[in-house]
Amino acid sequence: VAVAGLSAGAGMAGLMAALYPQRFCVVAMHSGPAPGTADSAATAIAAMQGRRAARLPAPAEPAAAALPPLLVLHGNLDGVVSVRNATATARLWAEALGARPGPERVQQRGQRYAARVTEFKARGRAVVVLREVLGLGHAWSGGAAQQPYSDPAGPDASALIWAFAARQFGHRGA
């Protein structure tokens, strides 16, 4: 099973994967708060602004599996959920998986917004990928122009998530 979400849904996807890591093969978080940063309505605003420390909750069941691989997408111009959440999430997840960051690179496809990409690798495999989309606000990257919270000028988040998940399903058990 793969799980993905946008904004609060991204936070929920990350939380589900952290609580039940053996149930998920991959998780993708798009423009969401870092795990463990909000535990009430009163702390949600500070969490969205990236002013609360990220922490992984203890698994709800005995953890027979490590955290699943994670893809984090976030716009650097997001005025709703700070991009600091993306960095905090990627670093926290990578630390839990024993992964180290590789060099940051900028990637651009055609006329779409560029993205700063950092891959965190463990045992030679990217287990966390952070994609900071330059010029993207609080919107689904590469989405339909007529939809709210959607920006067609961004890289296609759906395709990126699909490709990331496909790679992880291919490595299952490897």
N, C-alpha and C positions, 0 to 999 in steps of 0.2 A: 504494500500500500504506500502510496505517495500522498503527501499533504502539502497544500499551498494556501496562502492567504494574502490579502491586501489590508493594510492598516491594522485595525483591531483584529481582523481575521488572521493577519500575519503573526501577531502576538499569540493568538490562540493556537495556530499551527505549531509554532515553536514550543509552546507550553505542552501541547499534546505529545509531541515527539520527545521532549525531555522527560515527561512523566511515564511514557510508555514506549521506550526506545525499541523494544523488540517487536513492536507492531508496525513499524514504519521502515521503509527502505530508503526514503529520501524526504527531505522537507525543504520547502522554498518559502522565504519570507520576503514580501514586497512592501516596503515603506511602513514597517511596523515597529512597535516598541520592543526593546530588548527584553528577554525573558526575566521574570522575577522583579521587574521594576515597579509594577503597580499591584497593590494588593487591596485597594479600595478605590472608590470614586474620588476620594480626596487626594490620593497619590497619583491618579491617572494623568493629570495635567503635567506635573513635574516629570513623570516618566516619559510622556510624549515629547517634552522639551529636552530630554536627554540629561536631566539633572538628578537621576537616581541610579545607584549602582546596579549593574546587571548581575544576576545570580541564577544558577540552574537549580531547580527544585530537585529534591531526592526523588528517584523513580517511585511510582506508586506501587509497582510490583517488583519482586526481586529481579534485578537487572541481569539478565543472561546475555545481553547484547550491549555494545557500545552505542553511543548516540549515532543516529543515521547521518549521512552526509547532508550538508546544508548549502543552499544557494541563497544569498542575500542580495536583493536589488533595492536600491533607494536613490531617489533624486537628490542632488546636492542643493537644490533650491526649494526643498520641501519645507513649507511654512507651518505645517500641521504636526508632523512627527519629525523631529530633528534627525538629520543624517548621522549624528553621533550615536544613535541607537544601532545603526547598521554596523558601524565599526566595533562597538561594544559587543554586539551579538556575535560577529564573526570571530573576534579574538577570544571570547569566552568559550564558544563552541570548539574552536581550534585547540585551545588549551586542554579542554576535556578529552579531546581525541589525540593529544600528543602531536599535533601538527604545527609546522613552522611556516611562517609567511615567506612566499617567494617574492621576487621583485615586482613592484607595481608597474603596470603597463597601461597605455591608453589604447583603446580599441574603437574604431569607427567603421561603420558599414554604410556606404553611400552617403546620403544627405541626412541620415538620422543623427541624433545626439551621440556624442562620443561617451565612452564610459571608462572610468579608471577601474582596472581589474586587478585584484590580488587573489592568488590561489594559495591556500594553506595546505601543505602536503604532509602526509604521514605514510611511511613506507613507499615513497615514490608516487603516491596517488593523491590527487586533489580531493580532499574530503570536505573542505569549506571553500566556497568561492564568493568573494565580495565584489559586487558590481555597483559602483557609484556612478549614476547616470548624470552627466554634466548638462545642466539646463532643464532638468525635469523637476517639476513641483510634486505635489501630493496627488499623483495620478498613476493609473496603470500604464506602464511604458509600452508604446506601440499599439495602444488600443484604438478603438473606433472614434473618429472625430466628433460624432454626434452624441456620444455617451458622456455623462458626467464622470468626473474623476478618471479621465482617460486622455492620453496624449499620443496622437499618432506619430509624432516626430521622434519619439524615443525608440530605442531598440525593441524588438518584439519580445516582450517578457514571456508571452505564452510559448513561443518557439524556444526561448532560452531555457525555460523550466522543463519543457518536454525533452529537450536534448540532454539536459543535466540528469533528469530522472532516467532516461533510457540508458545513459552511461552507467548509472548506479545499479540498475536492474541487471545489466550485463556483468557487473562485478560481484553480484550476490554470491556468497559462498566461496569467493576467490581469496 
